């Protein structure tokens, strides 16, 4: 769609992955280096033929103590008497490196996140200190995938973008490091209301009729042995039974979230609730958010403890303990 030579077949997946991995390498250079170059299989920055002979650039790079030197950034050449155009490009001087500004406020760069499904992607992200996000796996598969993530982190010496060492299992709220788990959440004021359940079921069927062909339904096997076809029709009952969707009263939803935390053995928990649902108005979705914040979150805080910054505020005020 963006004019890149990405493909869509199995044979193209290796090319796609190679391009993605190189793009990440390029991004980190742009964020963390005063000036940089990159000449790989998919990207060449700056292009090897880029002319740049600007007196201000040369003067800047000649300043004592500046991070980069003229020799590092420019391949200087004498003016070309046959060249035409402005003085900046009327010489064979070649730009070897460039800078990207502004640099990120976070140092060395913002925390990176990656959606994870396959063992290959899980281990790749973990080995590079990237946080992971899991979205549709049943609990047994989620538990296996998180174990894989932490197994690789331990093997690689706990990679972290700020080199802070080992982090808690599941999520480390102090370091903001680990993995996040997302589940669609539907809070029912009356779980026996058949008309509302039919609406939710229809909304889920519509959403998953879109997601299914991309392979997400194939991830919803109830056991490691169950193989699910990508074109399998998915209902609300199917998703709830596989613990992919959390449905019920506020108390029941909180219980399902805590069960997931305990089943996976998390020390700490980063849970993302997805409220969007086909066929429901913005006002109805906002109501779901309010119900979650006002009725589910207090239960989670009671069972899991307050957030780290909330705990610090309580201690400072002398009104409680973390």
Kinemage of the C-alpha trace (Angstrom):
@kinemage 1
@onewidth
@group {chain A} dominant
@subgroup {mainchain}
@vectorlist {calphas} color= white
{ca unk a 1} P 0.000 0.000 0.000
{ca unk a 2} L 2.920 2.351 0.620
{ca unk a 3} L 4.859 1.395 -2.478
{ca unk a 4} L 7.278 -0.871 -0.656
{ca unk a 5} L 8.094 -4.240 -2.174
{ca unk a 6} L 6.320 -6.205 0.537
{ca unk a 7} L 4.638 -9.394 -0.549
{ca unk a 8} L 1.811 -11.493 0.778
{ca unk a 9} L 2.855 -15.076 0.117
{ca unk a 10} L 4.679 -17.446 2.433
{ca unk a 11} L 7.798 -17.026 0.295
{ca unk a 12} L 7.684 -13.260 0.857
{ca unk a 13} L 7.455 -13.530 4.648
{ca unk a 14} L 11.223 -13.848 5.061
{ca unk a 15} L 11.724 -10.721 2.976
{ca unk a 16} L 9.103 -8.898 5.006
{ca unk a 17} L 10.731 -9.942 8.274
{ca unk a 18} L 14.185 -8.949 7.038
{ca unk a 19} L 12.909 -5.518 6.072
{ca unk a 20} L 11.171 -5.088 9.431
{ca unk a 21} L 14.267 -6.049 11.410
{ca unk a 22} L 16.443 -3.703 9.367
{ca unk a 23} L 13.923 -0.873 9.809
{ca unk a 24} L 14.122 -1.312 13.589
{ca unk a 25} L 17.926 -1.163 13.449
{ca unk a 26} L 17.656 2.031 11.413
{ca unk a 27} L 15.127 3.546 13.815
{ca unk a 28} L 17.368 2.949 16.837
{ca unk a 29} L 20.321 4.583 15.062
{ca unk a 30} L 18.206 7.635 14.249
{ca unk a 31} L 17.085 7.905 17.886
{ca unk a 32} L 20.390 7.320 19.648
{ca unk a 33} L 23.299 8.501 17.472
{ca unk a 34} L 24.315 12.132 16.823
{ca unk a 35} L 24.745 11.207 13.172
{ca unk a 36} L 24.584 7.866 11.443
{ca unk a 37} L 24.645 5.924 8.218
{ca unk a 38} L 22.986 2.681 7.276
{ca unk a 39} L 23.631 0.621 4.164
{ca unk a 40} L 21.716 -2.629 4.258
{ca unk a 41} L 19.728 -4.879 1.990
{ca unk a 42} L 16.554 -2.810 2.156
{ca unk a 43} L 17.689 0.703 3.079
{ca unk a 44} L 20.660 2.891 2.152
{ca unk a 45} L 20.810 6.115 4.171
{ca unk a 46} L 22.119 8.463 3.055
{ca unk a 47} L 22.367 7.209 -0.533
{ca unk a 48} L 26.006 6.820 -1.529
{ca unk a 49} L 25.657 9.479 -4.232
{ca unk a 50} L 24.277 12.246 -1.963
{ca unk a 51} L 26.201 15.486 -2.555
{ca unk a 52} L 26.506 17.987 0.294
{ca unk a 53} L 29.166 20.684 0.522
{ca unk a 54} L 27.822 23.336 2.861
{ca unk a 55} L 30.114 25.730 4.705
{ca unk a 56} L 27.855 25.806 7.785
{ca unk a 57} L 27.978 22.006 8.056
{ca unk a 58} L 31.767 22.009 7.716
{ca unk a 59} L 32.105 24.776 10.314
{ca unk a 60} L 29.848 22.982 12.787
{ca unk a 61} L 31.738 19.704 12.463
{ca unk a 62} L 35.063 21.559 12.877
{ca unk a 63} L 34.161 22.885 16.330
{ca unk a 64} L 36.360 21.466 19.123
{ca unk a 65} L 34.515 18.856 21.194
{ca unk a 66} L 31.663 18.403 18.729
{ca unk a 67} L 30.328 14.808 18.711
{ca unk a 68} L 31.214 14.128 15.081
{ca unk a 69} L 34.112 15.204 12.868
{ca unk a 70} L 34.192 16.442 9.301
{ca unk a 71} L 35.894 13.228 8.218
{ca unk a 72} L 33.144 11.087 9.755
{ca unk a 73} L 30.241 12.918 8.155
{ca unk a 74} L 31.620 14.200 4.853
{ca unk a 75} L 33.905 12.882 2.154
{ca unk a 76} L 35.328 16.239 1.106
{ca unk a 77} L 36.298 17.014 -2.477
{ca unk a 78} L 37.392 20.097 -4.388
{ca unk a 79} L 34.765 22.063 -6.325
{ca unk a 80} L 33.842 20.566 -9.685
{ca unk a 81} L 34.451 23.198 -12.370
{ca unk a 82} L 32.058 21.423 -14.713
{ca unk a 83} L 29.189 21.187 -12.218
{ca unk a 84} L 26.187 23.465 -12.403
{ca unk a 85} L 23.636 24.535 -9.837
{ca unk a 86} L 24.066 25.830 -6.275
{ca unk a 87} L 27.320 25.634 -4.369
{ca unk a 88} L 26.069 22.948 -1.969
{ca unk a 89} L 25.796 20.292 -4.660
{ca unk a 90} L 28.228 21.710 -7.250
{ca unk a 91} L 31.070 19.628 -5.820
{ca unk a 92} L 31.835 15.900 -5.494
{ca unk a 93} L 31.736 16.173 -1.673
{ca unk a 94} L 29.607 13.232 -0.493
{ca unk a 95} L 27.426 13.106 2.615
{ca unk a 96} L 28.375 9.969 4.576
{ca unk a 97} L 26.135 10.454 7.626
{ca unk a 98} L 23.055 12.416 8.594
{ca unk a 99} L 21.257 13.402 11.802
{ca unk a 100} L 17.618 13.130 12.789
{ca unk a 101} L 16.102 15.750 15.083
{ca unk a 102} L 14.543 16.097 17.534
{ca unk a 103} L 15.977 13.176 19.459
{ca unk a 104} L 13.602 11.415 21.881
{ca unk a 105} L 13.123 12.904 25.332
{ca unk a 106} L 13.374 9.390 26.815
{ca unk a 107} L 16.908 8.057 26.991
{ca unk a 108} L 18.308 6.158 25.290
{ca unk a 109} L 14.978 5.914 23.455
{ca unk a 110} L 11.318 5.140 24.226
{ca unk a 111} L 10.432 1.645 25.392
{ca unk a 112} L 9.594 -0.490 22.361
{ca unk a 113} L 6.580 -2.805 22.190
{ca unk a 114} L 5.820 -5.642 19.796
{ca unk a 115} L 2.677 -7.771 19.324
{ca unk a 116} L 3.710 -11.397 19.778
{ca unk a 117} L 2.304 -14.731 18.659
{ca unk a 118} L 4.905 -17.125 17.241
{ca unk a 119} L 7.825 -18.516 19.212
{ca unk a 120} L 10.170 -16.895 16.704
{ca unk a 121} L 8.773 -13.399 17.232
{ca unk a 122} L 8.558 -13.895 21.006
{ca unk a 123} L 12.214 -14.835 21.319
{ca unk a 124} L 13.319 -12.137 18.866
{ca unk a 125} L 11.562 -9.369 20.814
{ca unk a 126} L 12.663 -10.676 24.203
{ca unk a 127} L 16.314 -10.873 23.126
{ca unk a 128} L 16.172 -7.189 22.113
{ca unk a 129} L 14.640 -5.853 25.292
{ca unk a 130} L 11.255 -5.140 23.746
{ca unk a 131} L 8.040 -5.401 25.746
{ca unk a 132} L 5.501 -7.868 24.370
{ca unk a 133} L 1.762 -7.809 23.840
{ca unk a 134} L -0.475 -10.905 23.720
{ca unk a 135} L -4.058 -10.636 22.521
{ca unk a 136} L -6.143 -13.717 21.680
{ca unk a 137} L -4.527 -16.863 23.060
{ca unk a 138} L -6.412 -19.106 25.473
{ca unk a 139} L -4.801 -19.220 28.903
{ca unk a 140} L -2.799 -22.394 28.265
{ca unk a 141} L -1.190 -20.830 25.172
{ca unk a 142} L -0.632 -17.485 26.890
{ca unk a 143} L 1.131 -19.234 29.769
{ca unk a 144} L 3.402 -21.087 27.332
{ca unk a 145} L 4.184 -17.913 25.367
{ca unk a 146} L 5.035 -15.868 28.445
{ca unk a 147} L 7.292 -18.673 29.671
{ca unk a 148} L 9.040 -18.562 26.283
{ca unk a 149} L 9.517 -14.794 26.552
{ca unk a 150} L 11.097 -15.055 29.992
{ca unk a 151} L 13.140 -18.098 29.074
{ca unk a 152} L 14.758 -16.117 26.271
{ca unk a 153} L 15.221 -13.052 28.490
{ca unk a 154} L 17.077 -15.156 31.060
{ca unk a 155} L 19.247 -16.793 28.388
{ca unk a 156} L 20.214 -13.377 27.004
{ca unk a 157} L 21.016 -11.852 30.420
{ca unk a 158} L 17.753 -9.904 30.827
{ca unk a 159} L 18.037 -7.448 27.907
{ca unk a 160} L 16.580 -4.060 28.738
{ca unk a 161} L 16.765 -0.741 26.928
{ca unk a 162} L 18.029 0.899 30.133
{ca unk a 163} L 20.214 -2.048 31.293
{ca unk a 164} L 18.365 -2.446 34.597
{ca unk a 165} L 18.726 -6.194 34.924
{ca unk a 166} L 16.154 -8.839 35.793
{ca unk a 167} L 12.507 -7.770 35.857
{ca unk a 168} L 9.472 -9.330 37.509
{ca unk a 169} L 7.587 -12.187 35.898
{ca unk a 170} L 4.662 -10.950 33.835
{ca unk a 171} L 5.057 -7.248 34.420
{ca unk a 172} L 7.367 -5.008 36.404
{ca unk a 173} L 5.377 -1.852 37.172
{ca unk a 174} L 8.389 0.008 38.542
{ca unk a 175} L 10.472 -0.595 35.416
{ca unk a 176} L 7.477 -0.701 33.036
{ca unk a 177} L 9.034 -3.844 31.634
{ca unk a 178} L 7.624 -7.226 30.617
{ca unk a 179} L 4.465 -8.225 28.788
{ca unk a 180} L 0.904 -6.967 28.453
{ca unk a 181} L -2.198 -9.136 28.088
{ca unk a 182} L -5.270 -7.873 26.235
{ca unk a 183} L -8.753 -9.320 26.457
{ca unk a 184} L -12.064 -8.068 25.072
{ca unk a 185} L -14.261 -7.242 28.070
{ca unk a 186} L -18.061 -7.029 28.169
{ca unk a 187} L -19.677 -6.051 31.469
{ca unk a 188} L -23.309 -7.117 31.728
{ca unk a 189} L -25.637 -5.447 34.207
{ca unk a 190} L -27.935 -8.428 33.733
{ca unk a 191} L -26.095 -11.506 32.391
{ca unk a 192} L -29.464 -13.226 31.823
{ca unk a 193} L -30.721 -10.561 29.421
{ca unk a 194} L -31.044 -12.665 26.249
{ca unk a 195} L -31.559 -9.662 23.991
{ca unk a 196} L -28.312 -8.031 25.147
{ca unk a 197} L -26.424 -11.312 24.891
{ca unk a 198} L -27.635 -11.683 21.306
{ca unk a 199} L -26.355 -8.178 20.516
{ca unk a 200} L -22.955 -8.976 22.009
{ca unk a 201} L -22.847 -12.296 20.175
{ca unk a 202} L -23.631 -10.624 16.855
{ca unk a 203} L -20.961 -7.971 17.486
{ca unk a 204} L -18.340 -10.611 18.289
{ca unk a 205} L -19.255 -12.664 15.235
{ca unk a 206} L -18.837 -9.595 13.038
{ca unk a 207} L -15.454 -8.677 14.542
{ca unk a 208} L -14.126 -12.206 14.267
{ca unk a 209} L -15.433 -12.689 10.748
{ca unk a 210} L -12.919 -9.962 9.904
{ca unk a 211} L -10.081 -11.228 12.115
{ca unk a 212} L -10.505 -14.916 11.344
{ca unk a 213} L -9.066 -15.042 7.803
{ca unk a 214} L -5.820 -13.480 9.062
{ca unk a 215} L -5.182 -16.531 11.225
{ca unk a 216} L -6.373 -15.304 14.626
{ca unk a 217} L -9.074 -17.949 14.941
{ca unk a 218} L -6.414 -20.622 14.444
{ca unk a 219} L -4.857 -19.484 17.746
{ca unk a 220} L -7.971 -20.256 19.793
{ca unk a 221} L -7.621 -24.006 20.224
{ca unk a 222} L -8.830 -25.056 23.659
{ca unk a 223} L -5.911 -27.467 24.053
{ca unk a 224} L -2.511 -27.834 22.351
{ca unk a 225} L -3.933 -30.762 20.392
{ca unk a 226} L -7.006 -28.985 19.033
{ca unk a 227} L -6.411 -27.625 15.541
{ca unk a 228} L -8.761 -24.801 14.546
{ca unk a 229} L -9.254 -23.772 10.938
{ca unk a 230} L -9.020 -20.078 10.084
{ca unk a 231} L -12.513 -20.161 8.597
{ca unk a 232} L -14.129 -21.639 11.735
{ca unk a 233} L -17.279 -19.654 12.688
{ca unk a 234} L -16.736 -17.956 16.022
{ca unk a 235} L -19.504 -17.168 18.504
{ca unk a 236} L -19.554 -15.369 21.833
{ca unk a 237} L -20.011 -18.698 23.623
{ca unk a 238} L -16.967 -20.116 21.799
{ca unk a 239} L -14.751 -17.186 22.832
{ca unk a 240} L -15.910 -17.108 26.445
{ca unk a 241} L -15.409 -20.864 26.758
{ca unk a 242} L -11.786 -20.450 25.595
{ca unk a 243} L -11.179 -17.514 27.977
{ca unk a 244} L -10.476 -15.219 25.030
{ca unk a 245} L -13.359 -12.874 25.947
{ca unk a 246} L -14.250 -11.902 29.513
{ca unk a 247} L -18.022 -11.571 29.974
{ca unk a 248} L -20.281 -11.121 33.000
{ca unk a 249} L -21.004 -8.777 35.868
{ca unk a 250} L -18.261 -6.485 37.141
{ca unk a 251} L -17.472 -9.000 39.876
{ca unk a 252} L -17.337 -11.879 37.405
{ca unk a 253} L -15.071 -9.976 35.016
{ca unk a 254} L -12.722 -9.090 37.876
{ca unk a 255} L -12.684 -12.754 38.912
{ca unk a 256} L -11.781 -13.825 35.354
{ca unk a 257} L -8.941 -11.293 35.177
{ca unk a 258} L -7.529 -12.431 38.525
{ca unk a 259} L -7.830 -16.070 37.477
{ca unk a 260} L -5.782 -15.313 34.366
{ca unk a 261} L -3.107 -13.631 36.489
{ca unk a 262} L -2.959 -16.540 38.919
{ca unk a 263} L -3.075 -19.272 36.253
{ca unk a 264} L -0.082 -17.699 34.503
{ca unk a 265} L 1.817 -17.214 37.756
{ca unk a 266} L 2.468 -13.517 37.192
{ca unk a 267} L 4.281 -11.555 39.893
{ca unk a 268} L 2.655 -8.425 38.561
{ca unk a 269} L 0.073 -7.858 35.849
{ca unk a 270} L -0.357 -5.474 32.922
{ca unk a 271} L -3.900 -5.988 31.685
{ca unk a 272} L -5.455 -4.108 28.764
{ca unk a 273} L -9.218 -4.245 28.398
{ca unk a 274} L -10.675 -3.916 24.919
{ca unk a 275} L -14.167 -2.402 24.961
{ca unk a 276} L -14.837 -1.690 21.276
{ca unk a 277} L -17.560 -3.903 19.850
{ca unk a 278} L -19.342 -3.832 16.499
{ca unk a 279} L -22.926 -2.602 16.659
{ca unk a 280} L -22.534 -0.640 19.888
{ca unk a 281} L -22.649 3.154 20.077
{ca unk a 282} L -19.887 5.378 21.433
{ca unk a 283} L -22.042 6.086 24.468
{ca unk a 284} L -22.465 2.382 25.193
{ca unk a 285} L -18.723 1.802 24.885
{ca unk a 286} L -18.007 4.719 27.219
{ca unk a 287} L -20.437 3.248 29.718
{ca unk a 288} L -18.424 0.011 29.633
{ca unk a 289} L -15.271 1.983 30.392
{ca unk a 290} L -16.913 3.726 33.334
{ca unk a 291} L -18.216 0.444 34.731
{ca unk a 292} L -14.748 -1.069 34.458
{ca unk a 293} L -13.064 1.907 36.155
{ca unk a 294} L -15.648 2.261 38.903
{ca unk a 295} L -16.490 -1.361 39.682
{ca unk a 296} L -13.787 -3.697 38.338
{ca unk a 297} L -10.621 -1.721 39.041
{ca unk a 298} L -11.314 -1.338 42.805
{ca unk a 299} L -11.559 -5.126 43.075
{ca unk a 300} L -8.275 -5.564 41.211
{ca unk a 301} L -6.545 -2.983 43.400
{ca unk a 302} L -7.849 -4.652 46.544
{ca unk a 303} L -6.513 -8.025 45.412
{ca unk a 304} L -3.286 -6.898 43.721
{ca unk a 305} L -2.370 -3.776 45.677
{ca unk a 306} L -2.373 -0.140 44.550
{ca unk a 307} L -0.361 1.157 41.658
{ca unk a 308} L 3.275 2.034 42.539
{ca unk a 309} L 2.738 5.787 42.293
{ca unk a 310} L -0.524 5.538 44.261
{ca unk a 311} L 1.303 3.563 46.956
{ca unk a 312} L 3.998 6.246 47.170
{ca unk a 313} L 1.348 8.943 47.561
{ca unk a 314} L -0.334 6.998 50.368
{ca unk a 315} L 2.938 6.590 52.244
{ca unk a 316} L 3.819 10.260 51.771
{ca unk a 317} L 0.429 11.281 53.111
{ca unk a 318} L 0.666 8.870 56.042
{ca unk a 319} L -2.700 7.378 55.127
{ca unk a 320} L -1.721 3.828 54.386
{ca unk a 321} L 0.968 1.455 53.299
{ca unk a 322} L 1.934 0.106 49.865
